[in-house]
């Protein structure tokens, strides 16, 4: 028993002496607990952007818009006189819904023509679609009841008959983009992109770290330049990532997921995504000359990335400091471009902000990799000179 207790104490001492393991086992739960707590702190989404197409521009439609603004879930970001460029603006404003008031809306209500208010629900994000459509339905239902009673009172209808009388206007909801609100179409591609980022980071964590541990780094530095060293490490993963991309594309036929539109443009954007991820992995592998420690560090970066990406829970609902962290993760920008091109059917130009986000990450990490590799190579050469002089 004494020997067993001594072994237990030895294991605890070994754990405590390993700084990376101590940081991961104790620090990661604290970090994730605090960070994810702030991500979901609000518990519900508020101020979801909606667009109103007001072709009537009457006091009644204006009253409805005011009711939308009074609802904490909704935020009217654009009021349009017509439907021109509507799909583009839905993507630009990241609108959860579009509400359309037809011409002569107030006149038709007063003359009992039973006009129809059309709500187009952006089901590209199922969560925000459900919240926004529910809030719009509640607001229009309140407006409908108030309009009905006010009109009938003016006509002298007895109070007892108010609730059993006519409907002043109809409301209809049309789902756009992911019409079946199919979670497979919505969630599956995003998770696969997360997996691709994860495997790239973990694989590239070993690229230079393995050279250090195997004692082959000095040989590598003698045979090629800095840029060639980095290219040699990156190119195989670019080729293999394209193979994974083809595999994902083949699986869309197997699972009958319709994502062929804009696939060529998305493939090019996926290339930018892979490059930015590889430069992160390369940088960590150069800075941390230990395979296990480099892998552990990149696991900490990769694990919460899908939650922070804003793909499911909107970035706008997170604290600003978490939004800044999310903007430093390539997956955040790639999933935004994915949603614009394949889910919402937007144009390539609308993905430029997301693409530039990935480009900046790649440029910063690429420059950092070259600088770190330069100092690492100089350190190795100095060590060789020192050894040879002895």
C-alpha positions as CSV (number, residue, x, y, z in Angstrom):
1,X,0.0,0.0,0.0
2,X,2.9,2.4,0.9
3,X,4.4,1.7,-2.5
4,X,1.1,2.4,-4.3
5,X,0.8,5.7,-2.4
6,X,4.4,6.6,-3.4
7,X,3.6,5.9,-7.0
8,X,0.5,8.1,-6.8
9,X,2.5,10.9,-5.3
10,X,5.1,10.5,-8.1
11,X,2.4,10.7,-10.7
12,X,1.1,14.0,-9.2
13,X,4.6,15.4,-9.1
14,X,5.2,14.5,-12.8
15,X,1.9,16.1,-13.7
16,X,2.7,19.3,-11.8
17,X,6.2,19.5,-13.3
18,X,4.8,19.5,-16.9
19,X,3.9,23.1,-17.6
20,X,2.0,22.4,-20.8
21,X,0.0,19.6,-19.3
22,X,-0.8,21.6,-16.2
23,X,-2.0,24.5,-18.4
24,X,-4.2,22.3,-20.5
25,X,-5.7,20.2,-17.7
26,X,-6.4,23.2,-15.4
27,X,-6.3,26.2,-17.6
28,X,-8.3,24.9,-20.6
29,X,-11.5,24.1,-18.5
30,X,-11.3,27.5,-16.9
31,X,-10.7,29.3,-20.2
32,X,-13.4,27.4,-22.0
33,X,-15.8,27.7,-19.1
34,X,-15.4,31.5,-18.9
35,X,-15.3,32.1,-22.7
36,X,-18.3,29.9,-23.6
37,X,-20.2,31.3,-20.7
38,X,-19.8,34.7,-22.2
39,X,-20.7,33.4,-25.7
40,X,-24.1,32.2,-24.4
41,X,-24.5,34.6,-21.5
42,X,-27.5,36.4,-23.0
43,X,-29.3,33.1,-23.3
44,X,-31.4,34.4,-26.2
45,X,-30.8,36.4,-29.3
46,X,-31.8,40.1,-29.5
47,X,-31.6,42.9,-32.2
48,X,-31.8,40.5,-35.1
49,X,-31.6,42.6,-38.3
50,X,-34.7,42.5,-40.5
51,X,-35.6,44.4,-43.7
52,X,-39.0,45.9,-44.3
53,X,-40.3,46.5,-47.9
54,X,-43.0,49.1,-47.4
55,X,-44.8,49.6,-50.7
56,X,-47.8,51.2,-48.9
57,X,-46.0,53.8,-46.8
58,X,-49.1,54.4,-44.8
59,X,-49.8,55.1,-41.1
60,X,-50.7,51.5,-40.6
61,X,-47.5,50.1,-42.1
62,X,-45.5,52.7,-40.1
63,X,-47.2,51.5,-36.9
64,X,-46.2,47.9,-37.7
65,X,-42.6,49.0,-38.2
66,X,-42.7,50.8,-34.9
67,X,-43.9,47.6,-33.3
68,X,-41.0,45.6,-34.8
69,X,-38.6,48.1,-33.4
70,X,-40.2,47.9,-29.9
71,X,-39.7,44.1,-29.9
72,X,-36.3,43.4,-28.3
73,X,-35.6,40.5,-30.7
74,X,-35.9,42.6,-33.9
75,X,-33.9,45.5,-35.3
76,X,-35.2,47.1,-38.5
77,X,-32.0,47.9,-40.3
78,X,-33.5,48.9,-43.7
79,X,-36.8,50.2,-45.0
80,X,-37.2,49.8,-48.7
81,X,-39.9,51.2,-51.0
82,X,-39.7,48.2,-53.3
83,X,-38.0,44.8,-53.7
84,X,-35.2,45.9,-55.9
85,X,-31.8,44.2,-55.0
86,X,-33.6,42.5,-52.1
87,X,-31.5,39.3,-52.1
88,X,-28.2,41.2,-52.2
89,X,-29.3,43.4,-49.2
90,X,-30.4,40.4,-47.2
91,X,-26.9,39.1,-47.5
92,X,-25.2,42.5,-47.0
93,X,-27.2,43.2,-43.8
94,X,-27.3,39.5,-42.7
95,X,-31.0,39.9,-42.4
96,X,-33.0,37.2,-40.6
97,X,-36.3,38.1,-42.3
98,X,-37.9,40.4,-44.8
99,X,-41.4,41.8,-44.2
100,X,-43.3,43.1,-47.3
101,X,-46.3,45.4,-47.0
102,X,-48.2,45.5,-50.3
103,X,-49.5,48.7,-52.0
104,X,-52.8,49.9,-50.7
105,X,-52.4,47.9,-47.6
106,X,-54.1,50.3,-45.2
107,X,-56.9,51.0,-47.8
108,X,-57.6,47.3,-48.2
109,X,-57.7,46.8,-44.5
110,X,-60.3,49.6,-44.0
111,X,-62.4,48.2,-46.9
112,X,-62.2,44.6,-45.7
113,X,-60.2,43.4,-48.8
114,X,-58.1,41.2,-46.5
115,X,-54.6,42.1,-47.8
116,X,-51.6,39.9,-47.2
117,X,-48.3,40.7,-45.4
118,X,-45.6,38.4,-46.7
119,X,-42.6,37.5,-44.5
120,X,-39.6,35.9,-46.2
121,X,-37.6,34.0,-43.6
122,X,-33.8,33.5,-44.1
123,X,-33.4,29.9,-43.0
124,X,-29.6,30.0,-43.8
125,X,-29.3,30.1,-40.0
126,X,-32.1,28.0,-38.5
127,X,-31.7,29.5,-35.0
128,X,-32.0,33.1,-35.9
129,X,-34.8,32.3,-38.4
130,X,-36.9,30.8,-35.7
131,X,-36.4,33.7,-33.3
132,X,-37.0,36.4,-35.8
133,X,-40.1,34.8,-37.4
134,X,-41.6,34.2,-34.0
135,X,-41.1,37.8,-33.0
136,X,-42.6,39.1,-36.3
137,X,-45.6,36.8,-35.9
138,X,-46.2,38.1,-32.4
139,X,-45.9,41.7,-33.5
140,X,-48.2,41.3,-36.5
141,X,-50.7,39.3,-34.4
142,X,-50.9,42.2,-31.9
143,X,-51.3,44.7,-34.8
144,X,-54.0,42.5,-36.3
145,X,-56.0,42.3,-33.1
146,X,-55.7,46.0,-32.4
147,X,-56.6,47.0,-36.0
148,X,-59.6,44.6,-36.0
149,X,-61.0,45.9,-32.8
150,X,-60.4,49.6,-33.6
151,X,-62.1,49.3,-37.0
152,X,-65.1,47.5,-35.6
153,X,-65.5,50.0,-32.8
154,X,-65.6,52.8,-35.3
155,X,-68.4,51.0,-37.1
156,X,-70.4,50.6,-33.9
157,X,-69.9,46.9,-33.4
158,X,-70.9,45.7,-29.9
159,X,-67.9,44.8,-27.6
160,X,-69.1,41.2,-27.2
161,X,-68.8,40.6,-31.0
162,X,-65.3,42.2,-31.5
163,X,-63.3,39.0,-31.0
164,X,-65.5,36.9,-33.3
165,X,-65.5,39.2,-36.3
166,X,-63.4,39.5,-39.5
167,X,-59.6,39.2,-39.9
168,X,-58.2,42.6,-41.2
169,X,-55.2,41.1,-43.0
170,X,-53.5,37.8,-43.7
171,X,-49.9,36.9,-42.8
172,X,-47.9,34.3,-44.6
173,X,-44.3,33.1,-44.1
174,X,-42.1,31.8,-46.9
175,X,-38.8,30.1,-46.1
176,X,-35.8,31.1,-48.3
177,X,-32.5,29.4,-48.9
178,X,-32.8,26.3,-46.7
179,X,-36.5,25.9,-47.2
180,X,-36.9,22.6,-45.4
181,X,-34.9,24.0,-42.4
182,X,-32.9,20.8,-42.8
183,X,-30.1,20.7,-40.2
184,X,-28.1,18.4,-42.4
185,X,-27.8,21.0,-45.1
186,X,-27.1,23.7,-42.5
187,X,-24.8,22.0,-40.0
188,X,-23.0,19.2,-41.8
189,X,-20.8,21.3,-44.1
190,X,-19.8,23.6,-41.2
191,X,-18.7,20.7,-39.1
192,X,-16.7,19.2,-42.0
193,X,-14.9,22.5,-42.4
194,X,-14.1,22.4,-38.7
195,X,-12.7,18.9,-39.0
196,X,-10.5,20.0,-41.9
197,X,-9.1,22.9,-39.9
198,X,-8.5,20.6,-36.9
199,X,-6.6,17.9,-38.8
200,X,-4.5,20.5,-40.7
201,X,-3.5,22.2,-37.5
202,X,-2.6,19.0,-35.7
203,X,-0.7,17.6,-38.7
204,X,1.3,20.8,-39.2
205,X,2.1,21.0,-35.5
206,X,4.5,18.2,-36.3
207,X,6.1,19.6,-39.4
208,X,9.1,21.5,-37.9
209,X,8.8,20.1,-34.4
210,X,9.5,16.6,-35.7
211,X,12.7,17.9,-37.4
212,X,13.9,19.4,-34.1
213,X,13.2,16.2,-32.2
214,X,14.7,13.9,-34.8
215,X,17.8,16.0,-35.1
216,X,17.3,16.6,-38.9
217,X,16.6,20.4,-38.8
218,X,20.3,21.3,-39.4
219,X,20.4,19.1,-42.4
220,X,17.2,20.7,-43.8
221,X,18.6,24.2,-43.3
222,X,21.7,23.4,-45.3
223,X,19.8,22.1,-48.3
224,X,17.3,24.9,-49.0
225,X,16.3,28.6,-48.3
226,X,13.8,29.8,-45.7
227,X,10.9,30.2,-48.2
228,X,11.7,26.8,-49.8
229,X,11.7,25.2,-46.3
230,X,8.2,26.5,-45.6
231,X,6.9,25.6,-49.1
232,X,8.2,22.1,-48.7
233,X,6.2,21.7,-45.5
234,X,3.0,23.3,-46.8
235,X,2.6,22.0,-50.4
236,X,2.0,18.3,-49.4
237,X,-0.9,19.4,-47.1
238,X,-2.3,21.7,-49.8
239,X,-2.4,18.7,-52.2
240,X,-3.9,16.4,-49.5
241,X,-6.5,19.0,-48.5
242,X,-7.7,19.2,-52.1
243,X,-8.2,15.4,-51.9
244,X,-10.2,15.9,-48.7
245,X,-12.2,18.6,-50.5
246,X,-13.0,16.2,-53.4
247,X,-14.0,13.6,-50.8
248,X,-16.4,16.1,-49.2
249,X,-17.8,16.9,-52.7
250,X,-18.4,13.2,-53.4
251,X,-20.2,12.8,-50.0
252,X,-22.7,15.5,-51.0
253,X,-23.9,13.2,-53.8
254,X,-24.1,10.3,-51.3
255,X,-26.2,12.3,-48.8
256,X,-28.0,14.2,-51.6
257,X,-27.0,17.7,-50.4
258,X,-27.5,20.3,-53.2
259,X,-24.4,22.5,-53.0
260,X,-23.2,22.6,-56.7
261,X,-24.0,26.3,-57.2
262,X,-20.9,28.5,-56.8
263,X,-18.9,25.4,-56.0
264,X,-15.9,26.6,-58.1
265,X,-15.7,29.9,-56.4
266,X,-16.0,28.3,-53.0
267,X,-13.2,25.8,-53.9
268,X,-10.9,28.8,-54.5
269,X,-11.9,30.4,-51.2
270,X,-11.3,27.0,-49.5
271,X,-7.8,27.2,-50.9
272,X,-7.3,30.5,-49.1
273,X,-8.8,29.0,-46.0
274,X,-6.3,26.1,-46.1
275,X,-3.4,28.4,-46.6
276,X,-4.3,30.6,-43.7
277,X,-4.7,27.5,-41.4
278,X,-1.4,26.0,-42.6
279,X,0.5,29.1,-41.8
280,X,-0.9,29.1,-38.2
281,X,0.2,25.5,-37.9
282,X,3.7,26.2,-39.3
283,X,4.2,29.1,-37.0
284,X,3.4,27.2,-33.9
285,X,5.5,24.3,-35.1
286,X,8.5,26.6,-35.5
287,X,8.1,28.4,-32.2
288,X,7.4,25.3,-30.1
289,X,10.1,22.7,-30.9
290,X,8.3,19.8,-29.4
291,X,5.7,17.7,-31.2
292,X,3.5,17.0,-28.2
293,X,3.5,20.6,-26.9
294,X,2.9,22.0,-30.3
295,X,-0.1,19.6,-30.8
296,X,-1.5,20.5,-27.4
297,X,-1.3,24.2,-28.1
298,X,-3.1,23.9,-31.4
299,X,-5.8,21.7,-29.9
300,X,-6.6,24.6,-27.5
301,X,-6.9,26.9,-30.5
302,X,-8.9,24.5,-32.7
303,X,-11.4,23.1,-30.1
304,X,-13.7,26.1,-29.6
305,X,-13.4,27.5,-33.1
306,X,-16.7,26.2,-34.4
307,X,-18.7,27.6,-31.5
308,X,-16.9,31.0,-31.8
309,X,-17.3,31.1,-35.6
310,X,-20.8,32.5,-35.5
311,X,-22.1,29.7,-37.8
312,X,-24.8,28.6,-35.3
313,X,-24.9,31.2,-32.5
314,X,-24.6,34.7,-34.1
315,X,-21.4,36.6,-33.5
316,X,-23.4,39.8,-32.9
317,X,-24.8,38.2,-29.7
318,X,-21.3,37.7,-28.3
319,X,-19.2,40.2,-26.3
320,X,-16.8,42.3,-28.5
321,X,-13.7,40.8,-27.1
322,X,-14.9,37.3,-28.1
323,X,-15.7,38.7,-31.6
324,X,-12.1,39.8,-31.8
325,X,-10.9,36.3,-30.9
326,X,-13.2,34.8,-33.5
327,X,-11.9,37.1,-36.2
328,X,-8.5,35.6,-35.7
329,X,-9.7,32.1,-36.6
330,X,-9.8,31.3,-40.3
331,X,-12.9,29.1,-39.8
332,X,-15.0,32.1,-38.9
333,X,-14.3,33.8,-42.2
334,X,-14.6,30.6,-44.3
335,X,-18.0,29.6,-42.9
336,X,-19.3,33.1,-43.6
337,X,-18.2,32.9,-47.2
338,X,-19.7,29.4,-47.4
339,X,-23.0,30.6,-46.2
340,X,-23.1,33.5,-48.6
341,X,-22.1,31.4,-51.7
342,X,-23.8,28.0,-51.1
343,X,-26.6,28.6,-48.7
344,X,-27.8,32.1,-49.6
345,X,-26.8,32.1,-53.3
346,X,-24.8,35.3,-53.0
347,X,-22.1,36.7,-55.3
348,X,-18.4,36.2,-55.0
349,X,-17.9,40.0,-54.4
350,X,-20.0,39.7,-51.2
351,X,-17.4,37.2,-49.8
352,X,-14.5,39.7,-50.2
353,X,-14.5,40.8,-46.5
354,X,-14.4,37.2,-45.3
355,X,-11.7,36.3,-47.8
356,X,-9.6,39.3,-46.8
357,X,-9.9,38.2,-43.2
358,X,-8.3,34.9,-44.1
359,X,-5.7,36.6,-46.2
360,X,-4.6,38.8,-43.3
361,X,-4.4,35.8,-41.0
362,X,-2.3,34.0,-43.5
363,X,0.0,37.1,-44.2
364,X,0.6,37.8,-40.5
365,X,1.3,34.1,-39.6
366,X,3.4,33.7,-42.8
367,X,5.6,36.6,-42.0
368,X,5.8,35.4,-38.4
369,X,6.9,31.9,-39.7
370,X,9.7,33.3,-41.9
371,X,11.0,35.5,-39.1
372,X,10.9,32.7,-36.5
373,X,12.5,30.2,-38.9
374,X,15.2,32.7,-39.7
375,X,16.2,33.0,-36.0
376,X,15.8,29.3,-35.4
377,X,18.2,28.6,-38.3
378,X,20.7,31.1,-37.2
379,X,20.6,29.6,-33.7
380,X,21.3,26.1,-35.1
381,X,24.2,27.4,-37.2
382,X,25.8,29.1,-34.3
383,X,25.5,25.9,-32.3
384,X,27.3,24.0,-35.1
385,X,30.1,26.6,-35.2
386,X,30.5,26.4,-31.5
387,X,30.7,22.6,-31.5
388,X,33.2,22.5,-34.4
389,X,35.4,25.1,-32.6
390,X,35.6,22.9,-29.6
